[in-house]
Amino acid sequence: FVTQQETSMMAGSLCGCQCSCCKGLGPVGKTNKNMYGLGFTFFAVFCAFLGLQNLQSSINEQEGLGLTTLTLLYAFFILGCFFTSTFVKVVGTKYSLLAGLCCHLVYMLTNYFPSWYTLVPSSVLLGLASGPVWVAASVHITQSAVEIAPVLKEEVDHLVSRYTGILMFSYQLSSIPGNFLSGVILGGGDCGNANQSDFGACVSTNVSEGEGNGTAMSSVGGSGGLESSYYILVSVYFVFIVVAIATETTLLDRFPSEFKVLSIKNRLEVLVVKPVKEMFEILFDWKMLLLTPMGILSGLGEAFIFGTFTEVYISDCLGVCYVGYALAVFGLVAALSSYVVGLSVKYVPRFVVVLIGLFTYVGLLVFLLLWERESSYMYVRLVVFLFCAAWGFGDAIWNTIFYGSIGGLFPRQAEAAYSIAILWVCLGFCLGFILALVNPLTILLGTLLSFSVISALLYLVVGCKSHSANQKEEEEETGSVSGSLDLFPGAVPVVHKTVSIHRSLSYEAALNMAKPYSSIEITNTGTTL
Protein backbone atom coordinates (compact mmCIF):
# COMPACT_ATOMS: atom_id res chain seq x y z
CA PHE A 1 0.00 0.00 0.00
CA VAL A 2 3.02 2.29 -0.29
CA THR A 3 3.54 4.14 -3.57
CA GLN A 4 6.87 4.21 -5.35
CA GLN A 5 7.32 7.89 -4.47
CA GLU A 6 6.68 7.24 -0.79
CA THR A 7 9.10 4.31 -0.89
CA SER A 8 11.88 6.44 -2.31
CA MET A 9 11.28 9.15 0.31
CA MET A 10 11.65 6.60 3.09
CA ALA A 11 14.69 4.89 1.56
CA GLY A 12 18.08 5.11 3.19
CA SER A 13 19.40 4.00 6.53
CA LEU A 14 16.78 2.96 9.02
CA CYS A 15 15.76 6.31 10.54
CA GLY A 16 19.37 7.38 10.89
CA CYS A 17 19.56 6.25 14.50
CA GLN A 18 22.98 7.02 15.99
CA CYS A 19 22.48 5.76 19.55
CA SER A 20 25.10 3.47 21.07
CA CYS A 21 22.72 0.51 21.23
CA CYS A 22 22.36 0.57 17.42
CA LYS A 23 25.99 1.01 16.34
CA GLY A 24 26.69 -2.72 16.38
CA LEU A 25 23.43 -3.65 14.68
CA GLY A 26 22.91 -4.09 10.97
CA PRO A 27 19.66 -3.20 9.16
CA VAL A 28 18.03 -6.50 10.12
CA GLY A 29 19.04 -6.12 13.75
CA LYS A 30 17.66 -2.58 13.88
CA THR A 31 14.35 -3.70 12.39
CA ASN A 32 14.04 -6.59 14.82
CA LYS A 33 14.85 -4.21 17.68
CA ASN A 34 12.03 -1.93 16.56
CA MET A 35 9.47 -4.67 16.03
CA TYR A 36 10.07 -6.60 19.23
CA GLY A 37 10.40 -3.35 21.15
CA LEU A 38 7.04 -2.23 19.79
CA GLY A 39 5.50 -5.60 20.67
CA PHE A 40 6.78 -5.50 24.24
CA THR A 41 5.61 -1.89 24.60
CA PHE A 42 2.07 -2.92 23.66
CA PHE A 43 2.26 -5.96 25.92
CA ALA A 44 3.27 -3.86 28.95
CA VAL A 45 0.84 -0.97 28.48
CA PHE A 46 -2.18 -3.16 27.72
CA CYS A 47 -1.42 -5.49 30.62
CA ALA A 48 -2.19 -2.45 32.75
CA PHE A 49 -5.02 -0.88 30.74
CA LEU A 50 -7.04 -4.02 29.97
CA GLY A 51 -6.65 -5.34 33.51
CA LEU A 52 -7.99 -2.10 35.00
CA GLN A 53 -10.65 -1.57 32.32
CA ASN A 54 -12.21 -4.94 33.05
CA LEU A 55 -12.61 -4.00 36.74
CA GLN A 56 -14.18 -0.56 36.23
CA SER A 57 -17.81 -1.73 36.26
CA SER A 58 -17.17 -3.60 39.54
CA ILE A 59 -14.87 -1.39 41.59
CA ASN A 60 -16.49 1.91 40.52
CA GLU A 61 -20.13 0.84 40.28
CA GLN A 62 -21.51 3.68 42.44
CA GLU A 63 -23.82 5.80 40.23
CA GLY A 64 -22.43 3.98 37.21
CA LEU A 65 -19.06 5.76 37.41
CA GLY A 66 -17.07 2.90 35.87
CA LEU A 67 -19.37 2.26 32.90
CA THR A 68 -19.89 5.98 32.27
CA THR A 69 -16.17 6.74 32.09
CA LEU A 70 -15.61 3.77 29.78
CA THR A 71 -18.39 5.08 27.54
CA LEU A 72 -16.73 8.49 27.41
CA LEU A 73 -13.35 6.92 26.69
CA TYR A 74 -14.60 5.08 23.60
CA ALA A 75 -16.79 7.99 22.49
CA PHE A 76 -13.74 10.26 22.31
CA PHE A 77 -11.80 7.41 20.72
CA ILE A 78 -14.31 7.75 17.85
CA LEU A 79 -13.73 11.51 17.61
CA GLY A 80 -9.99 10.98 17.66
CA CYS A 81 -10.15 8.76 14.58
CA PHE A 82 -10.81 11.82 12.39
CA PHE A 83 -7.58 13.66 13.20
CA THR A 84 -5.31 10.72 14.04
CA SER A 85 -3.80 10.44 10.57
CA THR A 86 -2.86 14.14 10.50
CA PHE A 87 -1.39 14.04 14.02
CA VAL A 88 0.85 11.05 13.25
CA LYS A 89 2.07 12.59 9.99
CA VAL A 90 3.02 15.83 11.72
CA VAL A 91 4.54 14.46 14.96
CA GLY A 92 5.95 11.17 13.67
CA THR A 93 5.36 7.63 14.89
CA LYS A 94 7.79 7.57 17.83
CA TYR A 95 6.53 10.73 19.51
CA SER A 96 2.87 10.01 18.70
CA LEU A 97 3.20 6.69 20.50
CA LEU A 98 5.07 8.31 23.38
CA ALA A 99 2.32 10.93 23.81
CA GLY A 100 -0.30 8.18 23.95
CA LEU A 101 1.67 6.24 26.57
CA CYS A 102 1.92 9.36 28.72
CA CYS A 103 -1.86 9.69 28.57
CA HIS A 104 -2.11 6.08 29.78
CA LEU A 105 0.11 7.09 32.69
CA VAL A 106 -2.19 10.00 33.57
CA TYR A 107 -5.24 7.71 33.41
CA MET A 108 -3.59 5.22 35.77
CA LEU A 109 -2.68 7.99 38.25
CA THR A 110 -6.28 9.22 38.43
CA ASN A 111 -7.40 5.72 39.37
CA TYR A 112 -5.67 6.19 42.72
CA PHE A 113 -8.42 8.73 43.47
CA PRO A 114 -11.45 7.50 41.49
CA SER A 115 -14.20 10.11 41.28
CA TRP A 116 -16.18 12.01 38.67
CA TYR A 117 -13.67 14.88 38.82
CA THR A 118 -10.64 12.68 38.13
CA LEU A 119 -11.79 9.77 35.95
CA VAL A 120 -13.95 11.74 33.50
CA PRO A 121 -11.18 14.12 32.29
CA SER A 122 -8.57 11.35 32.18
CA SER A 123 -10.95 9.06 30.24
CA VAL A 124 -11.59 11.80 27.68
CA LEU A 125 -7.83 12.40 27.34
CA LEU A 126 -7.05 8.71 26.94
CA GLY A 127 -9.85 8.29 24.39
CA LEU A 128 -8.38 11.03 22.20
CA ALA A 129 -4.88 9.53 22.57
CA SER A 130 -5.84 5.93 21.78
CA GLY A 131 -6.24 6.54 18.05
CA PRO A 132 -2.70 7.90 17.59
CA VAL A 133 -1.28 4.96 19.57
CA TRP A 134 -2.74 2.37 17.20
CA VAL A 135 -2.14 4.29 13.98
CA ALA A 136 1.43 5.22 14.98
CA ALA A 137 2.20 1.56 15.66
CA SER A 138 0.78 0.49 12.28
CA VAL A 139 2.66 3.21 10.37
CA HIS A 140 5.89 2.40 12.23
CA ILE A 141 5.52 -1.22 11.13
CA THR A 142 4.94 -0.19 7.51
CA GLN A 143 7.92 2.18 7.44
CA SER A 144 10.19 -0.48 8.96
CA ALA A 145 9.00 -3.03 6.39
CA VAL A 146 9.67 -0.60 3.51
CA GLU A 147 13.21 0.01 4.78
CA ILE A 148 14.18 -3.62 5.28
CA ALA A 149 12.38 -5.22 2.30
CA PRO A 150 15.25 -4.64 -0.21
CA VAL A 151 17.76 -6.09 2.27
CA LEU A 152 15.71 -9.23 2.96
CA LYS A 153 14.56 -9.43 -0.68
CA GLU A 154 10.98 -9.88 0.45
CA GLU A 155 7.79 -8.11 -0.47
CA VAL A 156 6.65 -5.24 1.74
CA ASP A 157 3.14 -6.62 2.32
CA HIS A 158 4.52 -9.94 3.53
CA LEU A 159 6.75 -8.19 6.05
CA VAL A 160 3.90 -5.92 7.18
CA SER A 161 1.74 -8.99 7.84
CA ARG A 162 4.53 -10.68 9.78
CA TYR A 163 5.28 -7.64 11.94
CA THR A 164 1.59 -6.94 12.51
CA GLY A 165 1.25 -10.52 13.75
CA ILE A 166 3.91 -9.80 16.38
CA LEU A 167 2.02 -6.68 17.48
CA MET A 168 -1.41 -8.35 17.68
CA PHE A 169 -0.03 -11.40 19.47
CA SER A 170 1.49 -9.09 22.08
CA TYR A 171 -1.81 -7.25 22.47
CA GLN A 172 -3.90 -10.42 22.80
CA LEU A 173 -1.38 -11.98 25.20
CA SER A 174 -1.41 -8.91 27.46
CA SER A 175 -4.93 -9.60 28.72
CA ILE A 176 -3.83 -12.85 30.36
CA PRO A 177 -1.22 -11.60 32.90
CA GLY A 178 -3.12 -8.32 33.39
CA ASN A 179 -6.31 -10.08 34.42
CA PHE A 180 -4.50 -12.83 36.30
CA LEU A 181 -2.68 -10.24 38.42
CA SER A 182 -5.96 -8.59 39.39
CA GLY A 183 -7.30 -11.95 40.53
CA VAL A 184 -4.21 -12.77 42.60
CA ILE A 185 -3.85 -9.34 44.21
CA LEU A 186 -7.53 -8.68 44.88
CA GLY A 187 -7.88 -12.24 46.13
CA GLY A 188 -5.92 -11.14 49.19
CA GLY A 189 -9.03 -9.25 50.36
CA ASP A 190 -12.23 -10.73 51.78
CA CYS A 191 -14.03 -11.17 48.44
CA GLY A 192 -13.33 -14.89 48.26
CA ASN A 193 -15.90 -15.67 50.97
CA ALA A 194 -18.97 -15.35 48.76
CA ASN A 195 -21.50 -18.15 49.22
CA GLN A 196 -25.10 -19.07 48.40
CA SER A 197 -26.51 -16.47 50.80
CA ASP A 198 -24.84 -13.67 48.80
CA PHE A 199 -26.65 -14.43 45.56
CA GLY A 200 -29.40 -11.82 45.97
CA ALA A 201 -27.76 -9.43 43.53
CA CYS A 202 -27.07 -12.33 41.19
CA VAL A 203 -30.67 -12.40 39.96
CA SER A 204 -30.83 -8.66 39.10
CA THR A 205 -31.77 -7.90 35.51
CA ASN A 206 -30.29 -4.39 35.44
CA VAL A 207 -26.65 -3.55 35.99
CA SER A 208 -27.51 -0.45 37.97
CA GLU A 209 -29.89 -2.38 40.23
CA GLY A 210 -27.31 -4.81 41.59
CA GLU A 211 -26.42 -4.02 45.17
CA GLY A 212 -23.45 -6.34 45.10
CA ASN A 213 -22.62 -9.07 47.57
CA GLY A 214 -20.33 -6.94 49.62
CA THR A 215 -17.28 -7.97 47.69
CA ALA A 216 -17.12 -5.23 45.08
CA MET A 217 -15.90 -1.81 46.16
CA SER A 218 -18.76 0.49 45.21
CA SER A 219 -16.21 3.26 44.78
CA VAL A 220 -12.92 2.38 46.37
CA GLY A 221 -12.96 2.41 50.08
CA GLY A 222 -15.91 0.16 50.83
CA SER A 223 -13.74 -2.64 52.18
CA GLY A 224 -10.50 -2.11 54.08
CA GLY A 225 -8.70 -5.23 52.91
CA LEU A 226 -9.88 -4.88 49.34
CA GLU A 227 -9.06 -1.18 49.33
CA SER A 228 -5.41 -1.80 50.16
CA SER A 229 -5.27 -4.61 47.58
CA TYR A 230 -6.71 -2.25 44.98
CA TYR A 231 -3.98 0.34 45.57
CA ILE A 232 -1.33 -2.37 45.30
CA LEU A 233 -2.86 -3.48 41.98
CA VAL A 234 -2.92 0.07 40.57
CA SER A 235 0.71 0.52 41.64
CA VAL A 236 1.71 -2.66 39.79
CA TYR A 237 -0.14 -1.46 36.68
CA PHE A 238 1.59 1.92 37.01
CA VAL A 239 4.97 0.18 36.92
CA PHE A 240 3.91 -1.69 33.77
CA ILE A 241 3.22 1.62 31.97
CA VAL A 242 6.55 3.09 33.13
CA VAL A 243 8.29 0.01 31.70
CA ALA A 244 6.36 0.49 28.44
CA ILE A 245 7.51 4.12 28.18
CA ALA A 246 11.12 3.15 28.91
CA THR A 247 10.98 0.41 26.26
CA GLU A 248 9.47 2.75 23.66
CA THR A 249 12.01 5.52 24.18
CA THR A 250 14.95 3.09 24.21
CA LEU A 251 14.20 0.56 21.47
CA LEU A 252 12.05 2.41 18.94
CA ASP A 253 13.81 4.53 16.35
CA ARG A 254 12.53 7.84 15.04
CA PHE A 255 11.44 8.09 11.42
CA PRO A 256 11.26 11.57 9.86
CA SER A 257 7.71 12.85 9.89
CA GLU A 258 5.96 13.36 6.57
CA PHE A 259 5.35 16.97 7.59
CA LYS A 260 9.02 17.85 7.11
CA VAL A 261 9.38 16.46 3.57
CA LEU A 262 6.29 18.18 2.16
CA SER A 263 6.22 21.61 0.64
CA ILE A 264 4.11 24.22 2.41
CA LYS A 265 1.40 24.29 -0.26
CA ASN A 266 1.02 20.49 -0.16
CA ARG A 267 0.77 20.13 3.61
CA LEU A 268 -2.90 21.05 3.89
CA GLU A 269 -3.84 18.82 0.98
CA VAL A 270 -1.89 15.75 2.12
CA LEU A 271 -2.33 16.06 5.88
CA VAL A 272 -5.96 17.21 6.13
CA VAL A 273 -8.00 17.24 2.94
CA LYS A 274 -6.93 13.90 1.46
CA PRO A 275 -7.28 11.75 4.64
CA VAL A 276 -10.71 13.19 5.49
CA LYS A 277 -11.91 12.78 1.90
CA GLU A 278 -10.78 9.14 1.78
CA MET A 279 -12.47 8.37 5.09
CA PHE A 280 -15.82 9.77 3.99
CA GLU A 281 -15.61 7.97 0.64
CA ILE A 282 -15.12 4.64 2.40
CA LEU A 283 -17.67 5.49 5.09
CA PHE A 284 -20.44 5.53 2.48
CA ASP A 285 -19.08 2.68 0.35
CA TRP A 286 -21.70 -0.08 0.05
CA LYS A 287 -19.23 -2.74 1.22
CA MET A 288 -18.38 -0.82 4.38
CA LEU A 289 -22.05 -0.10 5.05
CA LEU A 290 -22.87 -3.80 4.89
CA LEU A 291 -19.97 -4.63 7.23
CA THR A 292 -20.95 -1.91 9.72
CA PRO A 293 -23.19 -4.17 11.90
CA MET A 294 -20.33 -6.67 12.26
CA GLY A 295 -17.96 -3.91 13.43
CA ILE A 296 -20.51 -2.68 15.95
CA LEU A 297 -21.08 -6.27 17.10
CA SER A 298 -17.35 -6.70 17.68
CA GLY A 299 -17.28 -3.76 20.10
CA LEU A 300 -20.69 -4.56 21.59
CA GLY A 301 -19.63 -8.11 22.44
CA GLU A 302 -16.44 -7.02 24.19
CA ALA A 303 -18.27 -4.24 26.04
CA PHE A 304 -20.70 -6.87 27.31
CA ILE A 305 -18.03 -9.27 28.58
CA PHE A 306 -15.84 -6.49 30.05
CA GLY A 307 -18.69 -4.47 31.58
CA THR A 308 -22.07 -6.11 32.15
CA PHE A 309 -20.93 -9.71 32.51
CA THR A 310 -18.12 -8.88 34.94
CA GLU A 311 -20.48 -6.94 37.24
CA VAL A 312 -23.73 -8.94 37.06
CA TYR A 313 -22.41 -12.49 36.65
CA ILE A 314 -18.90 -12.43 38.19
CA SER A 315 -18.54 -9.64 40.75
CA ASP A 316 -22.08 -9.87 42.18
CA CYS A 317 -22.20 -13.68 42.13
CA LEU A 318 -18.65 -14.77 42.90
CA GLY A 319 -16.69 -11.72 44.07
CA VAL A 320 -14.53 -9.12 42.37
CA CYS A 321 -11.39 -11.24 42.76
CA TYR A 322 -12.81 -13.71 40.22
CA VAL A 323 -13.08 -11.03 37.51
CA GLY A 324 -9.37 -11.30 36.72
CA TYR A 325 -9.31 -15.09 36.64
CA ALA A 326 -12.39 -15.39 34.41
CA LEU A 327 -11.22 -12.77 31.94
CA ALA A 328 -7.75 -14.34 31.83
CA VAL A 329 -9.49 -17.46 30.52
CA PHE A 330 -11.37 -15.29 28.02
CA GLY A 331 -8.12 -13.69 26.82
CA LEU A 332 -6.28 -17.02 26.51
CA VAL A 333 -9.04 -18.66 24.45
CA ALA A 334 -9.49 -15.53 22.30
CA ALA A 335 -5.76 -15.33 21.52
CA LEU A 336 -5.49 -19.02 20.57
CA SER A 337 -8.75 -18.93 18.61
CA SER A 338 -7.67 -15.85 16.65
CA TYR A 339 -4.58 -17.72 15.48
CA VAL A 340 -6.54 -20.85 14.56
CA VAL A 341 -9.30 -18.95 12.78
CA GLY A 342 -6.74 -16.93 10.83
CA LEU A 343 -5.23 -20.17 9.52
CA SER A 344 -8.54 -21.96 8.91
CA VAL A 345 -10.06 -19.37 6.54
CA LYS A 346 -7.53 -20.50 3.92
CA TYR A 347 -9.15 -23.95 3.85
CA VAL A 348 -12.65 -23.53 5.30
CA PRO A 349 -15.28 -21.38 3.50
CA ARG A 350 -15.67 -18.05 5.24
CA PHE A 351 -19.44 -18.35 5.46
CA VAL A 352 -18.99 -21.57 7.46
CA VAL A 353 -16.71 -19.76 9.92
CA VAL A 354 -19.24 -16.92 10.21
CA LEU A 355 -22.06 -19.39 10.87
CA ILE A 356 -20.00 -21.02 13.63
CA GLY A 357 -19.54 -17.61 15.22
CA LEU A 358 -23.26 -16.90 14.85
CA PHE A 359 -24.33 -20.18 16.47
CA THR A 360 -21.79 -19.66 19.28
CA TYR A 361 -23.14 -16.22 20.17
CA VAL A 362 -26.80 -17.17 19.77
CA GLY A 363 -26.39 -20.28 21.91
CA LEU A 364 -24.62 -18.41 24.70
CA LEU A 365 -27.09 -15.51 24.70
CA VAL A 366 -30.14 -17.79 24.76
CA PHE A 367 -28.54 -19.66 27.65
CA LEU A 368 -28.17 -16.42 29.64
CA LEU A 369 -31.79 -15.49 28.95
CA LEU A 370 -33.00 -18.84 30.29
CA TRP A 371 -30.44 -19.44 33.04
CA GLU A 372 -31.70 -19.39 36.64
CA ARG A 373 -28.74 -18.17 38.66
CA GLU A 374 -30.14 -19.37 42.00
CA SER A 375 -27.86 -22.43 41.92
CA SER A 376 -24.97 -23.69 43.98
CA TYR A 377 -21.88 -21.53 44.27
CA MET A 378 -19.65 -24.14 42.62
CA TYR A 379 -22.08 -24.56 39.69
CA VAL A 380 -22.21 -20.80 39.05
CA ARG A 381 -18.42 -20.58 39.14
CA LEU A 382 -18.12 -23.41 36.61
CA VAL A 383 -20.67 -21.81 34.30
CA VAL A 384 -18.95 -18.41 34.47
CA PHE A 385 -15.55 -19.80 33.47
CA LEU A 386 -16.98 -21.97 30.68
CA PHE A 387 -18.99 -19.02 29.38
CA CYS A 388 -15.89 -16.78 29.26
CA ALA A 389 -14.01 -19.44 27.30
CA ALA A 390 -16.85 -19.91 24.80
CA TRP A 391 -17.37 -16.14 24.43
CA GLY A 392 -13.65 -15.74 23.73
CA PHE A 393 -13.97 -18.27 20.91
CA GLY A 394 -16.93 -16.44 19.37
CA ASP A 395 -15.30 -13.04 19.81
CA ALA A 396 -12.16 -14.26 18.01
CA ILE A 397 -14.25 -15.37 15.03
CA TRP A 398 -16.07 -12.05 14.63
CA ASN A 399 -12.89 -9.97 15.07
CA THR A 400 -10.78 -12.07 12.71
CA ILE A 401 -13.42 -12.16 9.99
CA PHE A 402 -14.22 -8.45 10.30
CA TYR A 403 -10.66 -7.09 10.15
CA GLY A 404 -9.67 -9.65 7.51
CA SER A 405 -12.60 -8.59 5.35
CA ILE A 406 -11.62 -4.93 5.62
CA GLY A 407 -8.16 -5.71 4.29
CA GLY A 408 -9.55 -7.88 1.49
CA LEU A 409 -12.20 -5.41 0.33
CA PHE A 410 -10.13 -2.21 0.54
CA PRO A 411 -6.56 -3.21 -0.37
CA ARG A 412 -5.66 0.21 -1.83
CA GLN A 413 -7.20 2.33 0.94
CA ALA A 414 -6.16 0.34 3.97
CA GLU A 415 -5.34 3.24 6.31
CA ALA A 416 -8.67 5.02 5.85
CA ALA A 417 -10.61 1.73 5.85
CA TYR A 418 -9.12 0.58 9.14
CA SER A 419 -9.82 4.00 10.66
CA ILE A 420 -13.51 3.58 9.79
CA ALA A 421 -13.43 -0.02 11.07
CA ILE A 422 -12.04 1.14 14.44
CA LEU A 423 -14.72 3.83 14.50
CA TRP A 424 -17.51 1.23 14.26
CA VAL A 425 -15.90 -1.00 16.90
CA CYS A 426 -15.66 1.96 19.30
CA LEU A 427 -19.29 2.80 18.57
CA GLY A 428 -20.15 -0.76 19.59
CA PHE A 429 -18.27 -0.28 22.87
CA CYS A 430 -20.20 2.94 23.57
CA LEU A 431 -23.53 1.30 22.74
CA GLY A 432 -22.77 -1.66 25.02
CA PHE A 433 -21.84 0.50 28.00
CA ILE A 434 -24.82 2.84 27.49
CA LEU A 435 -27.31 -0.05 27.25
CA ALA A 436 -25.83 -1.52 30.43
CA LEU A 437 -26.47 1.77 32.24
CA VAL A 438 -30.02 2.59 31.15
CA ASN A 439 -31.72 -0.67 30.10
CA PRO A 440 -32.59 -4.05 31.65
CA LEU A 441 -30.17 -6.87 30.99
CA THR A 442 -32.66 -8.61 28.69
CA ILE A 443 -32.61 -5.61 26.32
CA LEU A 444 -28.83 -5.80 26.03
CA LEU A 445 -28.92 -9.55 25.37
CA GLY A 446 -31.64 -9.04 22.76
CA THR A 447 -29.56 -6.34 21.06
CA LEU A 448 -26.59 -8.69 20.88
CA LEU A 449 -28.78 -11.40 19.38
CA SER A 450 -30.14 -9.03 16.74
CA PHE A 451 -26.72 -7.74 15.71
CA SER A 452 -25.36 -11.30 15.51
CA VAL A 453 -28.04 -12.43 13.05
CA ILE A 454 -27.95 -9.21 10.99
CA SER A 455 -24.13 -9.27 10.80
CA ALA A 456 -24.05 -12.85 9.51
CA LEU A 457 -26.72 -12.19 6.86
CA LEU A 458 -25.14 -8.97 5.59
CA TYR A 459 -21.71 -10.60 5.52
CA LEU A 460 -23.04 -13.27 3.16
CA VAL A 461 -24.54 -10.50 1.00
CA VAL A 462 -21.32 -8.46 0.78
CA GLY A 463 -19.31 -11.62 0.10
CA CYS A 464 -21.51 -12.80 -2.75
CA LYS A 465 -21.98 -9.32 -4.22
CA SER A 466 -18.29 -8.40 -4.15
CA HIS A 467 -17.41 -11.80 -5.65
CA SER A 468 -19.88 -11.23 -8.50
CA ALA A 469 -18.62 -7.68 -9.06
CA ASN A 470 -15.03 -8.90 -9.24
CA GLN A 471 -15.95 -11.62 -11.75
CA LYS A 472 -17.70 -9.03 -13.91
CA GLU A 473 -14.58 -6.84 -13.94
CA GLU A 474 -12.47 -9.82 -14.92
CA GLU A 475 -14.80 -10.71 -17.78
CA GLU A 476 -14.60 -7.13 -19.07
CA GLU A 477 -10.75 -7.38 -18.88
CA THR A 478 -10.35 -4.04 -17.19
CA GLY A 479 -7.07 -3.13 -15.61
CA SER A 480 -8.60 -2.14 -12.27
CA VAL A 481 -8.12 -4.25 -9.18
CA SER A 482 -10.92 -4.36 -6.58
CA GLY A 483 -11.09 -6.42 -3.44
CA SER A 484 -13.46 -9.33 -2.94
CA LEU A 485 -14.18 -11.94 -0.29
CA ASP A 486 -13.29 -15.52 -1.08
CA LEU A 487 -16.31 -17.30 0.37
CA PHE A 488 -15.42 -20.54 -1.39
CA PRO A 489 -11.64 -21.10 -1.20
CA GLY A 490 -9.99 -23.71 -3.37
CA ALA A 491 -11.35 -22.87 -6.81
CA VAL A 492 -8.85 -20.77 -8.78
CA PRO A 493 -10.33 -19.49 -12.06
CA VAL A 494 -8.22 -18.87 -15.15
CA VAL A 495 -8.35 -15.14 -15.80
CA HIS A 496 -7.06 -13.16 -18.79
CA LYS A 497 -6.47 -9.51 -17.96
CA THR A 498 -4.76 -6.57 -19.56
CA VAL A 499 -3.01 -4.39 -17.01
CA SER A 500 -1.52 -1.01 -17.93
CA ILE A 501 1.57 -0.01 -15.97
CA HIS A 502 2.97 3.51 -16.28
CA ARG A 503 6.58 3.69 -17.43
CA SER A 504 7.55 5.86 -14.45
CA LEU A 505 7.55 2.72 -12.32
CA SER A 506 10.73 0.71 -12.15
CA TYR A 507 11.05 -2.64 -13.88
CA GLU A 508 10.99 -4.40 -10.48
CA ALA A 509 7.75 -2.63 -9.52
CA ALA A 510 6.18 -3.71 -12.82
CA LEU A 511 7.14 -7.34 -12.21
CA ASN A 512 5.75 -7.19 -8.65
CA MET A 513 2.40 -6.01 -10.00
CA ALA A 514 2.43 -8.87 -12.51
CA LYS A 515 3.28 -11.60 -9.99
CA PRO A 516 -0.34 -12.82 -9.53
CA TYR A 517 -0.40 -13.87 -13.19
CA SER A 518 1.09 -17.10 -14.48
CA SER A 519 1.83 -15.87 -18.01
CA ILE A 520 3.07 -12.37 -18.84
CA GLU A 521 3.46 -10.63 -22.17
CA ILE A 522 4.98 -7.13 -22.04
CA THR A 523 4.04 -4.75 -24.86
CA ASN A 524 5.61 -1.30 -25.11
CA THR A 525 3.09 1.32 -26.22
CA GLY A 526 5.23 4.38 -25.59
CA THR A 527 3.65 5.67 -22.39
CA THR A 528 2.76 2.38 -20.79
CA LEU A 529 3.97 -1.18 -20.63
HELIX and SHEET records of a PDB file:
HELIX    1   1 GLN A    4  MET A   10  1                                   7    
HELIX    2   2 SER A   20  CYS A   22  5                                   3    
HELIX    3   3 PRO A   27  GLN A   53  1                                  27    
HELIX    4   4 GLN A   56  ILE A   59  1                                   4    
HELIX    5   5 GLN A   62  GLY A   64  5                                   3    
HELIX    6   6 LEU A   65  GLY A   80  1                                  16    
HELIX    7   7 THR A   84  VAL A   91  1                                   8    
HELIX    8   8 THR A   93  THR A  110  1                                  18    
HELIX    9   9 TRP A  116  LEU A  152  1                                  37    
HELIX   10  10 VAL A  156  LEU A  186  1                                  31    
HELIX   11  11 CYS A  191  ASN A  193  5                                   3    
HELIX   12  12 GLN A  196  ASP A  198  5                                   3    
HELIX   13  13 ALA A  201  VAL A  203  5                                   3    
HELIX   14  14 VAL A  207  GLU A  209  5                                   3    
HELIX   15  15 GLY A  224  LEU A  251  1                                  28    
HELIX   16  16 GLU A  258  VAL A  261  1                                   4    
HELIX   17  17 ILE A  264  LEU A  268  1                                   5    
HELIX   18  18 GLU A  269  VAL A  273  3                                   5    
HELIX   19  19 LYS A  274  LEU A  283  1                                  10    
HELIX   20  20 TRP A  286  ALA A  303  1                                  18    
HELIX   21  21 PHE A  304  THR A  308  3                                   5    
HELIX   22  22 PHE A  309  PHE A  309  1                                   1    
HELIX   23  23 THR A  310  SER A  315  3                                   6    
HELIX   24  24 CYS A  321  SER A  344  1                                  24    
HELIX   25  25 ARG A  350  LEU A  370  1                                  21    
HELIX   26  26 TYR A  377  LEU A  409  1                                  33    
HELIX   27  27 ALA A  414  VAL A  438  1                                  25    
HELIX   28  28 LEU A  441  GLU A  475  1                                  35    
HELIX   29  29 TYR A  507  ALA A  514  1                                   8    
END                                                                             
